[in-house]
Amino acid sequence: MDGSPPPGFRRYPLPLALAILLVQGALGILLFAVFQEWVPREFGTADSWGGYLLAAYGAARFLLETPTGAIADRVERRAGLLLGFLLMLPAIALMAAVRQAGAYLAFAAMLGAATAFLWPAAYAIAADLYPVDRRGKVVGFLNLAQLAGFGIGALAGAFLVDHAGGRELFAAAALSVVLAFAAALLGIPSYRGGSLFRRVDGPGRPPLRDVLTGRVAALAGLILLASVALAMLVPAIRPYGERDLGVTFSRLTLALVPAVAIGALLYIPAGDLADRFGRWKPFAAGQLCLVAGLLVLAATASLPVAMAAAVLVFAGNVLTVPAWNAAVMDLAPESHRGTLIGLSVALSGLALALGPALGGFVVGRWGAQAAFAVSAVLAASASLAIAAYARGARPART
């Protein structure tokens, strides 16, 4: 790196976290309130339609996040953030203007293409500025911003769905994206050479094939399996609330607040655990928590019991995500950091294409509780695969 970030940014990446929180607020409105509730209500689509929209969104992310990560390796990291924020706005504008359900598949893909620029750049910034023994904690901090933003957006979106309309939903999402752009532009430093789009890689940059090792491929498979297990739950949430628990969408959203809040409180400690005890123990423990919570959800029709189980599910995800992201950072050299991180988050995008489609099929065929049971089987498989992977893990690079 040619430049140095301000000391305050190195201690606590507040501008980056603020940008993430704001853009996740927009995604909470769009992916949860709009895709899962507003579109089925506005256009009279089936319950599975929310899963199809997420599949289109996730497929676009999967196809683009590795190339956008490669772009983040060649220029200033924050350029990817800024470009992603800008590209989200046309997708939101089209959703607000067009009233045709089929068109939303294209709009969801446009949104996925825009957000494909965000996480490779954000995680690469964190990996650049923090050593191995602090990466788990800083990833936990960024994921706290992600969860808080998405939760705030989902709650606001649920309120607007019931008390306002599409115009207000899309206006709130667009405003949140504009504010995220401003936070990134004004608060995140250019530390790799000065100019935003100046090429920064030199002649000594190794070819990509040299860093795509078997360990990277195995970790990628683990991330995909764990992500699919979680993503397939999304289309099950609304029908589970309405048909199994007998509550409205707004009440179900409020019922998830304790789980989201507890998860938020656990993110930084979970990252610290990944720094202190290695990446694999928290990863496996998180999957086992998911299994326990999902099996309870698959068996209960009681709202209080479901709320307690949701805490286990959120806690399991919180233990898992900082651990796997820090593991990817450890394997990635600086020259290809954005590319490899892009690959890992692309797999999350692929999970958003495969998981909701699988979940929507299971919900339509056997009901929402069956989706929780299938997800539990996948999470249990992931925990066994993690144990096998951990036996051959090597010490992390600096």
C-alpha positions, 0 to 999 in steps of 0.5 A: 500500500502506498498510503496510510489510513488515519489512525482513528480509522485503524482503531475503529472503522466507523465510516465504513460501518456507517455506510454498511448500516445505511445500505443494509437498511435499504436492503432490509426494506427491499429484500424483506418488506418489498420482496416478501410482503409488498409484492405478494400483496400488491400483485397477488402472487404465490408465497413462493414468489419472494423466494424467486425474487431473492433467487434472481438477486442472489444469482446476479451477486454470484455471477459478479462478486468475484469480478467486482472483487478483482476490480477492488484489487486494481483500484482504491477499495472504496471505489467499489462501494461508491459504484455499488451505491450508485447502481442501486438507485436505478433498480430502486427507481424502476421498482417504484415506477413499474407495476408488473410482477414479472419485471421485478425479477429483472429489477431484483437481478439489477439490485443484486448486480449493484450490491455485488460491488459492496462486500468484496470492497468492504471486507478487503478494506478490513483485511488490509487495515487489521492484522490476523489477531483482530480480523474476527473482531472487526468483521464482527463489528461490520456484521453488527452494522449489517445486522442492525441496518437490515433489522432497522430496514425490515422493521421500518419496511414492515411498518410502511407496508401496513401503514403507507405504500410502495411510494414510501417504501422505495423513497425510504430505501433510496434515501438510505442508499444516498446517505450510505454513498455520502458516508463512504465518500466523506469518511473512507480514506484512499490509502492505496495510491491516492486517486480513486480509480488509479491502477495500484497493482504492480509487475510482481503481482502473482497470477490468480491460479497461484492463490486458488488452492485446495484449501480455498476451494474447500472453504468455499464449499463450506461457506456455500453449504452453510449459506444455503441452509440459512437462505432457504428459510427466507420464503418460509418466514411469512407463511410460518407466521400466518399459518403455523403461528397465526400472527400477522406479518407486522407482529411476526417482524416485531417478534423477531426483534429480541433475536435480532437484538441478542444477535447484535450484542453477540457479533463483536464477542463472536468475532473475538472468539474467532480471534482467540480460539481459531476460526473453526470452533466458532464456525462449528458451534454456530452451525450446531446452534442453528440445528437446535433452533431450526429443529424447535421451529420445525416442531412448534406452533407456539409464538413464545417458543418460536421466539426463543428458537429464533434466538438460537438461529440468530446466535448460530449465524452470528457465531458463524459469519465472523469466523468464515469471513476472517478465515477467507481473509487469512487465506487471501494475499493482499494482491488478490484479497478482493478477488478471493473475498469476492468469491466467498461473498459470491457464494453467499449470493449463490446461496441466495439463488439456491436457498430461497428457491429450495425453500420456496419449493419445500414450503409450497409442497410440504409447508413452512415447518418442513423448510426448517427441518431441511435447513437443520439437516444442511446445517448439521452436514456443514458442522461435520464438514467443518470438523473435517476441514479444521483437521487440515487447517494451516496457521493464518497468514499476516 
